[in-house]
Structures are given as C-alpha cells and as structure tokens.
Amino acid sequence: MLRRLTISNYLLIDGLDLPLGEGLSIITGETGSGKSILLGALGLATGERAESGIMRDPASRCVIELEVQLDPDRWQGWFQRAELPWESPCILRRQLEPNGRSRAFINDTPVRLEQLRELGAGILHVHSQHHTLLLNDRAFQLGLVDGFCGQHQAVEHYAGTYRQWRSVRERLDALREEEANARQEADYLAFQLNELDAAALQEGEIGILEQDLARAEHAEELLRTLQAVDDGVQGDGGLLAGLSSLEQALAKASRYDQRSASLLERLRSVRIELQDIGHEASGAALEVDLDPAAVDRLNERLDSLNRLLQKHRCEDETALITLREDLRERLARIGGLGRDLGELEGEEERLRTNVSKQADGLSKARSKALAPLA
C-alpha cells in the first residue's frame, strides 16, 4: 500500500509531501494541472529511467521518496535474497544530481537501479490509456491469484526450496562429471603409486648409494690402503714402535729440562692419536666388502631411481616421495567421490520430492480459490 509521496525539485514542483491513506485515493484535476507529474515521480521512485531537464532548479538535487507498506509474507524473502535490511514501512528513494548522476536507495541503503526497479514492479502497476494491462501476463495473473488466496508465503517457501534443489542439482551434475573423469584417471594413478611404493624410496638414498658404489668399485684398493695404514702405524717397525724409543728418551730428559717435558706430553698425545688411527683403520679394513655382485646391485638400484626421476621429472628422491603422497591423496579423494555422490543424490531426491509436493499444494490452493470464479 502507498503511504506517502515526497517530491523535491522535480519539474514544476519545488517541494511536495503527499500523504496517502488506506483504501482508494483519487487525485483529480483538469488537463495540465500536473497529474502526470505525480505519475512521473512515482515512476522515478520505482526505478524508471530519468530524462534530462526534469529538475526545477538545475543547480540543485532532485529527490523523490515513496513510502510503502509491504506484506512481510510476500517481500521479506526478497529482502533477504537482496541482502537488504527488512523494514516496513519501506522507503524507496531516488536522487538525481545536477551533474546527471543518479542514485537509488531502499531504506537508506544504496542499491542498484535494477533492484529498485524489481521492487517497484511488484508494488506499483500503472494502467493508462497508453499502457497495455498486465492481465494477460501469466506471472501477473498468478500474483493476483496468490494474493487473493493468501499464498504469497507459500510461494516464497516454494521458491526457496526450488532454488535449493537447483543448486544441489548443479552440484550433483558437476560431481557426476568429476567422478566419471576420475574413474578414467584412477587406474593410471594407481599404477604410478604402486610403482613408487615398490621403489621403497628413502630421503637421501641416492647420495648414500653413490658413496657405497664408489667404495664397492675400489674395494680392493681401499682394503690395501687401510691395511697399509694399520701396518704402518701398529706393525713391527711402524710409527708407534719408533715413537716408543723417542718417548723413553724424552722421559729421561724431562727430569732436568722443562722443554723436554713439554715435548714429551705432545709426543704422548701423538701416540694416542696414532693408536686411534691404527685401530680405526684395522676395523674399517674388516668392514670392506669384496663381494663382486655388490657393484651390480648398487648400479641397478641407482638406475632404477634415476629412471623414476626422469619419468616423473623430479629433481631428487624427496620430490618423488612428495609425488607419491600426492598420488595417494588423489586416489583417496577419488575413492570418496562415490560416497559424496550417493549423499548428494539422496539430498537431490529429497528436495525434488519436496518441490513437487509444494508445487502440488500451491496448484490445489489456487484451483480451490478460483473455483467460485469459474
């Protein structure tokens, strides 16, 4: 229901505050008295295009406000979808600036002109000798019927359920397409994952393998070197044997020479270090593997890892391990698509059934309301 029309600086009107009461309001006047100006102001307030030259004072702002009482059952859902604060009475405001800029407001909230026009189209219908009536428009007819039988709230509820069903249906179609594509990809992903799992990848393994291969390829030379060090340090006539006689001589000299005592301490430290070197060389020599098949095994393992690096375009085994876990996660997601698909299909069926029931209820209510008019 229209409650008030306020006009400022529009055509012949400097300022006007027109209250409108309940029921039928009639504005009369002879030709040229300004009735069409009021209709033009109503049109601007409800989103019609503004023509140039409509300001009484071109240097001032033109403001038109329309206060309306809205039916919450019919309009509250629209305000929620438009993310606008719900208030009734509701004020539609149109501002036209001297620079030609136009602004629209609903309850003091800036809105797009399309939103103002959409709300205006639902609350105001102008029927004149030059306008075709909306009675032949199916949507308008349904709006009249729903208003007559009090079904606006049911229509809003149905529209909300229908939007939910459409949203779920779109998600379902997208998930079905994703699941179909995933099934085609799953076998290849599983093959790649099995290959990487079988490789038993370890961080830093390639570096260790390269060191082991170098030792295996020079095992005999390494063994001879370690044995020579052991013999040269601990064998008869070795370094330790020579140091023993020097140590005895310095021990005697240290009784009367402080510098000799210092040299003796240093010599003893050298002897301890040489003993450690000899023991370690001896132990390392025992660990040298002279197995001729070791080189082949190490080369085979390195070749296998390098083939995987080249195949998957990875820089190192760390990147291969990351790829392996990514493949595992992708396969897990693919495995979960079937479950998600089943849940979404159930939700879509429930909403589709609900939409059908609500549509059937609306149809019966409309038919019942129209029966006396048939």
C-alpha positions as CSV (number, residue, x, y, z in Angstrom):
1,M,0.0,0.0,0.0
2,L,1.3,3.5,-0.9
3,R,1.5,5.7,2.3
4,R,3.4,8.8,1.3
5,L,5.0,10.5,-1.8
6,T,7.6,13.2,-1.2
7,I,9.0,15.3,-4.1
8,S,11.7,17.9,-4.1
9,N,12.9,20.0,-7.2
10,Y,11.0,18.0,-9.8
11,L,9.6,19.8,-12.9
12,L,7.0,22.3,-11.7
13,I,7.2,21.1,-8.1
14,D,9.6,22.8,-5.7
15,G,8.5,20.7,-2.8
16,L,5.6,18.4,-2.1
17,D,4.6,16.0,0.8
18,L,1.6,13.9,-0.2
19,P,0.2,11.5,2.4
20,L,-1.9,8.7,1.1
21,G,-4.4,6.9,3.4
22,E,-5.8,3.4,3.4
23,G,-8.2,2.4,0.7
24,L,-8.9,4.2,-2.5
25,S,-7.2,7.6,-3.1
26,I,-8.3,9.7,-6.1
27,I,-6.4,12.7,-7.5
28,T,-8.4,14.7,-9.9
29,G,-7.8,17.9,-11.9
30,E,-8.2,19.4,-15.3
31,T,-5.9,18.9,-18.1
32,G,-2.5,20.4,-17.4
33,S,-2.9,20.5,-13.7
34,G,0.0,18.2,-13.0
35,K,-1.4,14.7,-12.5
36,S,1.1,13.2,-14.9
37,I,3.9,14.8,-13.0
38,L,2.9,12.8,-9.9
39,L,2.9,9.6,-12.1
40,G,6.3,10.5,-13.4
41,A,7.6,11.0,-9.9
42,L,6.2,7.5,-8.9
43,G,8.0,6.1,-11.9
44,L,11.3,7.6,-10.9
45,A,10.9,6.3,-7.4
46,T,10.4,2.8,-8.7
47,G,13.4,2.7,-11.0
48,E,12.3,4.2,-14.3
49,R,14.9,5.9,-16.5
50,A,15.4,9.6,-15.7
51,E,15.1,12.1,-18.6
52,S,17.2,15.2,-18.8
53,G,15.8,18.6,-17.9
54,I,13.5,17.4,-15.2
55,M,14.9,19.5,-12.4
56,R,13.1,22.7,-11.5
57,D,16.4,24.2,-10.4
58,P,19.2,22.7,-12.5
59,A,21.8,23.6,-9.8
60,S,20.0,21.6,-7.0
61,R,19.4,18.0,-6.3
62,C,16.1,16.3,-7.2
63,V,14.8,13.9,-4.5
64,I,11.8,11.6,-4.7
65,E,10.7,9.4,-1.9
66,L,8.0,6.8,-1.9
67,E,6.9,5.2,1.4
68,V,5.0,1.9,1.1
69,Q,3.6,-0.7,3.4
70,L,4.8,-4.1,2.4
71,D,3.4,-7.6,3.1
72,P,6.1,-9.5,5.0
73,D,4.9,-12.8,3.8
74,R,5.5,-11.7,0.2
75,W,8.5,-9.5,0.5
76,Q,10.7,-10.5,3.5
77,G,12.3,-13.3,1.5
78,W,13.1,-10.9,-1.4
79,F,14.9,-8.5,1.1
80,Q,16.9,-11.5,2.5
81,R,18.0,-12.6,-1.0
82,A,18.9,-9.0,-1.9
83,E,20.8,-8.7,1.4
84,L,18.8,-5.6,2.4
85,P,17.5,-4.7,5.9
86,W,13.9,-5.6,6.2
87,E,11.7,-2.7,7.3
88,S,8.0,-1.9,6.8
89,P,7.0,0.7,6.1
90,C,9.7,0.8,3.4
91,I,11.1,3.9,1.8
92,L,12.2,3.9,-1.9
93,R,14.4,7.0,-2.7
94,R,15.7,8.3,-5.9
95,Q,18.3,11.1,-6.1
96,L,19.2,13.0,-9.2
97,E,22.3,15.2,-9.0
98,P,22.9,18.4,-11.1
99,N,25.9,16.6,-12.8
100,G,23.5,13.9,-14.2
101,R,24.4,11.2,-11.7
102,S,21.5,9.1,-10.4
103,R,21.4,7.2,-7.1
104,A,18.9,4.7,-5.7
105,F,18.1,3.7,-2.1
106,I,15.9,1.3,-0.3
107,N,15.5,2.0,3.4
108,D,18.6,4.3,3.2
109,T,20.7,1.5,1.8
110,P,22.3,2.2,-1.6
111,V,21.1,-0.3,-4.2
112,R,21.4,-0.8,-7.9
113,L,18.7,0.7,-10.1
114,E,17.7,-2.8,-11.2
115,Q,16.9,-3.7,-7.6
116,L,14.8,-0.6,-7.1
117,R,13.0,-1.4,-10.4
118,E,12.4,-5.0,-9.4
119,L,10.8,-4.0,-6.1
120,G,8.8,-1.2,-7.7
121,A,7.4,-3.6,-10.3
122,G,6.0,-5.7,-7.6
123,I,4.2,-2.9,-5.7
124,L,3.2,-0.4,-8.4
125,H,1.3,-1.0,-11.7
126,V,0.4,2.0,-13.8
127,H,-2.6,1.5,-16.1
128,S,-3.3,4.3,-18.5
129,Q,-4.8,4.7,-22.0
130,H,-1.4,4.3,-23.5
131,H,-0.3,1.2,-21.4
132,T,-1.3,-2.4,-22.1
133,L,-2.8,-4.0,-19.0
134,L,-0.8,-6.8,-17.4
135,L,-3.8,-9.0,-17.1
136,N,-2.6,-11.2,-19.9
137,D,0.7,-11.8,-18.3
138,R,0.8,-15.2,-16.6
139,A,3.1,-14.1,-13.8
140,F,0.9,-11.2,-13.0
141,Q,-2.2,-13.4,-13.1
142,L,-0.5,-15.9,-10.6
143,G,0.4,-12.9,-8.4
144,L,-3.2,-11.8,-8.3
145,V,-4.4,-15.4,-7.5
146,D,-1.9,-15.9,-4.8
147,G,-2.8,-12.5,-3.2
148,F,-6.5,-13.5,-3.4
149,C,-6.0,-16.9,-1.7
150,G,-3.2,-15.8,0.7
151,Q,-0.5,-17.9,-0.8
152,H,2.4,-15.4,-1.0
153,Q,4.2,-17.0,1.9
154,A,3.8,-20.5,0.4
155,V,5.1,-19.2,-2.9
156,E,8.2,-17.7,-1.2
157,H,8.7,-21.1,0.6
158,Y,8.4,-23.0,-2.7
159,A,10.8,-20.6,-4.5
160,G,13.4,-21.1,-1.7
161,T,13.0,-24.9,-1.9
162,Y,13.2,-24.8,-5.7
163,R,16.4,-22.7,-5.6
164,Q,17.9,-25.2,-3.1
165,W,17.0,-28.1,-5.4
166,R,18.5,-26.3,-8.4
167,S,21.7,-25.6,-6.5
168,V,22.0,-29.2,-5.4
169,R,21.2,-30.4,-8.9
170,E,24.0,-28.3,-10.4
171,R,26.4,-29.6,-7.8
172,L,25.3,-33.2,-8.5
173,D,25.8,-32.8,-12.2
174,A,29.3,-31.3,-11.6
175,L,30.2,-34.1,-9.2
176,R,29.0,-36.8,-11.6
177,E,31.2,-35.3,-14.3
178,E,34.1,-35.2,-11.9
179,E,33.6,-38.8,-10.8
180,A,33.4,-40.0,-14.4
181,N,36.7,-38.3,-15.3
182,A,38.2,-39.5,-12.1
183,R,37.4,-43.1,-12.9
184,Q,39.2,-42.9,-16.2
185,E,42.2,-41.4,-14.4
186,A,42.2,-43.7,-11.3
187,D,43.8,-46.8,-13.0
188,Y,46.8,-44.8,-14.2
189,L,47.2,-43.0,-10.9
190,A,47.1,-46.4,-9.1
191,F,49.8,-47.8,-11.5
192,Q,52.1,-44.8,-10.7
193,L,51.5,-45.1,-7.0
194,N,52.2,-48.9,-7.0
195,E,55.5,-48.2,-8.9
196,L,56.6,-45.6,-6.4
197,D,55.5,-47.7,-3.4
198,A,57.5,-50.7,-4.8
199,A,60.6,-48.5,-5.1
200,A,60.6,-48.0,-1.2
201,L,62.0,-44.5,-1.5
202,Q,64.1,-43.0,1.3
203,E,65.3,-39.5,1.9
204,G,68.9,-39.0,0.8
205,E,69.2,-42.5,-0.6
206,I,70.8,-41.6,-3.9
207,G,73.7,-39.8,-2.2
208,I,74.3,-42.8,0.1
209,L,74.1,-45.2,-2.9
210,E,76.7,-43.2,-4.8
211,Q,79.1,-43.3,-1.9
212,D,78.6,-47.1,-1.5
213,L,79.1,-47.6,-5.2
214,A,82.4,-45.7,-5.2
215,R,83.6,-47.8,-2.3
216,A,82.5,-51.0,-3.9
217,E,84.2,-50.2,-7.2
218,H,87.5,-49.5,-5.4
219,A,87.1,-52.2,-2.6
220,E,90.4,-54.0,-3.2
221,E,92.4,-50.7,-3.4
222,L,90.6,-49.4,-0.3
223,L,91.4,-52.6,1.6
224,R,95.1,-52.4,0.7
225,T,95.2,-48.8,1.8
226,L,93.6,-49.5,5.1
227,Q,95.8,-52.5,5.8
228,A,98.9,-50.4,4.9
229,V,97.8,-47.7,7.3
230,D,97.2,-50.3,10.1
231,D,100.6,-52.0,9.5
232,G,102.4,-48.6,9.2
233,V,101.1,-47.4,12.5
234,Q,100.8,-50.6,14.6
235,G,103.1,-53.1,12.8
236,D,106.7,-54.1,13.7
237,G,108.8,-51.1,12.8
238,G,105.8,-48.9,12.5
239,L,105.3,-45.4,13.8
240,L,104.2,-46.5,17.3
241,A,107.3,-48.6,17.7
242,G,109.5,-45.6,16.7
243,L,107.7,-43.3,19.0
244,S,108.2,-45.6,21.9
245,S,112.0,-45.1,21.9
246,L,111.6,-41.4,21.5
247,E,109.2,-41.3,24.4
248,Q,111.7,-43.1,26.6
249,A,114.5,-40.6,25.7
250,L,112.3,-37.6,26.4
251,A,111.1,-39.0,29.7
252,K,114.7,-39.1,30.9
253,A,115.5,-35.6,29.6
254,S,112.3,-34.1,31.2
255,R,113.8,-34.8,34.7
256,Y,116.1,-31.8,34.2
257,D,114.6,-29.9,31.2
258,Q,111.2,-28.3,31.2
259,R,111.0,-28.0,27.4
260,S,111.7,-31.8,27.1
261,A,108.8,-32.4,29.5
262,S,106.5,-30.3,27.2
263,L,107.7,-32.2,24.1
264,L,107.0,-35.5,26.0
265,E,103.4,-34.5,26.6
266,R,102.9,-33.6,23.0
267,L,104.6,-36.9,21.9
268,R,102.3,-38.9,24.1
269,S,99.3,-37.1,22.5
270,V,100.6,-38.0,19.1
271,R,101.0,-41.7,20.2
272,I,97.4,-41.7,21.4
273,E,96.1,-40.3,18.2
274,L,98.2,-42.8,16.1
275,Q,96.8,-45.6,18.2
276,D,93.2,-44.4,17.4
277,I,94.1,-44.2,13.7
278,G,95.6,-47.7,13.7
279,H,92.6,-49.2,15.5
280,E,90.1,-47.4,13.2
281,A,92.0,-48.4,10.0
282,S,92.0,-52.0,11.2
283,G,88.3,-52.0,11.9
284,A,87.5,-50.3,8.6
285,A,89.5,-52.9,6.7
286,L,87.4,-55.7,8.3
287,E,84.3,-54.0,7.0
288,V,85.4,-53.7,3.4
289,D,83.0,-55.8,1.2
290,L,84.8,-57.6,-1.6
291,D,81.6,-59.1,-2.9
292,P,81.8,-58.7,-6.8
293,A,78.0,-58.6,-7.1
294,A,77.7,-55.5,-4.9
295,V,78.6,-53.2,-7.7
296,D,75.9,-54.7,-9.9
297,R,73.3,-54.4,-7.1
298,L,74.1,-50.8,-6.4
299,N,74.2,-49.8,-10.1
300,E,70.8,-51.5,-10.6
301,R,69.3,-49.6,-7.7
302,L,70.7,-46.3,-8.8
303,D,69.5,-46.9,-12.4
304,S,66.0,-47.7,-11.1
305,L,65.8,-44.5,-9.1
306,N,67.2,-42.3,-11.9
307,R,64.6,-43.8,-14.3
308,L,61.9,-42.7,-11.8
309,L,63.4,-39.3,-11.5
310,Q,63.5,-38.9,-15.3
311,K,60.0,-40.4,-15.8
312,H,58.3,-38.1,-13.3
313,R,60.6,-35.1,-14.0
314,C,61.7,-34.8,-10.4
315,E,65.0,-33.4,-9.1
316,D,65.6,-35.8,-6.3
317,E,64.1,-38.6,-4.2
318,T,62.4,-36.0,-1.9
319,A,60.3,-34.8,-4.9
320,L,59.5,-38.4,-5.7
321,I,58.3,-39.0,-2.2
322,T,56.1,-35.9,-2.3
323,L,54.7,-37.1,-5.6
324,R,53.9,-40.5,-4.1
325,E,51.9,-38.9,-1.3
326,D,50.1,-36.6,-3.6
327,L,49.1,-39.6,-5.7
328,R,47.9,-41.4,-2.6
329,E,45.7,-38.4,-1.6
330,R,44.3,-38.0,-5.1
331,L,43.3,-41.7,-5.1
332,A,41.7,-41.3,-1.7
333,R,39.7,-38.3,-2.9
334,I,38.5,-40.3,-5.9
335,G,37.5,-43.1,-3.6
336,G,35.5,-40.7,-1.6
337,L,33.6,-39.3,-4.6
338,G,31.3,-42.3,-4.8
339,R,30.3,-41.7,-1.2
340,D,29.8,-38.0,-1.7
341,L,27.8,-38.7,-4.9
342,G,25.5,-41.0,-3.0
343,E,24.8,-38.5,-0.3
344,L,24.2,-35.7,-2.8
345,E,21.9,-37.9,-4.8
346,G,19.9,-38.6,-1.7
347,E,19.7,-34.8,-0.9
348,E,18.6,-34.0,-4.5
349,E,15.9,-36.7,-4.4
350,R,14.6,-35.3,-1.1
351,L,14.5,-31.7,-2.4
352,R,12.9,-32.8,-5.7
353,T,10.2,-34.6,-3.8
354,N,9.6,-31.6,-1.5
355,V,9.5,-29.2,-4.5
356,S,6.9,-31.5,-6.2
357,K,4.8,-31.6,-3.0
358,Q,4.9,-27.9,-2.5
359,A,4.0,-27.2,-6.2
360,D,1.1,-29.6,-5.9
361,G,-0.1,-27.9,-2.8
362,L,0.1,-24.5,-4.5
363,S,-1.8,-25.7,-7.5
364,K,-4.6,-27.2,-5.4
365,A,-4.9,-24.0,-3.3
366,R,-5.1,-21.8,-6.5
367,S,-7.6,-24.1,-8.1
368,K,-9.8,-24.0,-4.9
369,A,-9.6,-20.2,-4.7
370,L,-10.5,-19.8,-8.4
371,A,-13.4,-22.4,-8.3
372,P,-16.0,-19.8,-7.3
373,L,-14.9,-17.5,-10.1
374,A,-15.1,-20.1,-12.8
